[in-house]
Amino acid sequence: MRTMEFKMERQGLLQVGQEVEVTESPLPTSYYYTIQPMIAMSRNYQGYERLKSRKGIVKDIRETERGYYTDVEFDEEEL
């Protein structure tokens, strides 16, 4: 299992336990992931850190002074 953090601009778009789908987008030297439909975005990841799965489960949603964040768990063991 792998957990990734995503930044959201608004609350109320996701629920804990919800299955989400992510898309991978390339940058010149890294990749980032977006929960569809454009709900939240990850930090940048190097090529060796690329995500193998495109579906995950929302494990936590929290509000901080910097905004809203969600943790999504991906099952990469069987891939």
C-alpha positions, 0 to 999 in steps of 0.5 A: 500500500502507498499513501499520497497527499493531495491538496484541495482548494475546496472542501466537501468534494470527497468523502473518507472511504470513497474510491477515486481515480487519478491521472498522471501528468508529465513535467520536464523532470517529474510527474504529478497526479490529479484526482478526477474530475480536477478535485485535488492535485499531488506534489511533484514526483520523480520518475522512480516514484511514479504511481503504478495504480490509477485508483485509490481510496480516500483515507483522511481529509483535513483542513490546515492553515494552508488549505484542505488536504486528503490522503489517498491509499493506493494498492500497488502490491499486485501490480 
